[in-house]
């Protein structure tokens, strides 16, 4: 049996995964873990999305030389909003006249559905640093270029600054934002579980999960208790983007997987917990 084996056997594992909650729970249970999976966020489309509609008009007028897509969900939502202004066929036609950059496989898949060729795919782990490095490596000049940046959740200040430093004239195009679940009671219970030492391992798959967990704890006036509880929990992060946010929030990260994917994260968690058991 590999070192992972049933490495999560008897381990109380927390995940704040939302869309793929059932899949995450199954992965944890396959390694013998006791899964607590509670969604911590929901994607909320921006209903009157004037920025996206303005982007569609400006794209149709040929104003953009570069368009950057950060997420697959965002690419699909943007296409939906654009259809309120211009036919999808025209949107695709105009995109084909630009240099399209995709931050990883998910936006690539969404753009393929639309029939839009991608000039540059950002390699793993798909961070903002990787995106800028890929642009530099391919010698894509942004000096004086009009760049549209499809955003998700909160704007990425570092990415925006990096594009501006390279001389780009950037239009930010938000298509959805992150919000707390409509029912926060399960998250409130999770705050209590962590605070009372009832969680052994926590797995974070996006940076907003820790932001929302801390927000709920603060609203309950339990932030200090939560932080104390988390200090005793083994914490896994899916990759550098999430880890960076965790550290900014003064939360330690014990490990990341080799690839920023959910299956790799759970596998690495099992390996790490097996090693810890062996060390004891």
TAFEN-V641842 format. One record per helix or strand of 3 or more residues. SS is the DSSP state (@ for helix, = for strand). FROM is the first residue (numbers start at 0). LEN is the number of residues. If there is no record, write none. Layout:
# TAFEN-V641842
ss,from,len
SS,FROM,LEN
SS,FROM,LEN
This chain:
# TAFEN-V641842
ss,from,len
=,11,4
@,20,10
=,33,4
=,41,4
@,49,11
=,65,4
@,71,11
@,87,8
=,98,4
@,104,10
@,127,10
=,145,6
@,156,9
=,168,6
=,175,4
@,184,11
=,200,4
@,206,13
@,222,8
=,233,4
@,239,9
@,261,18
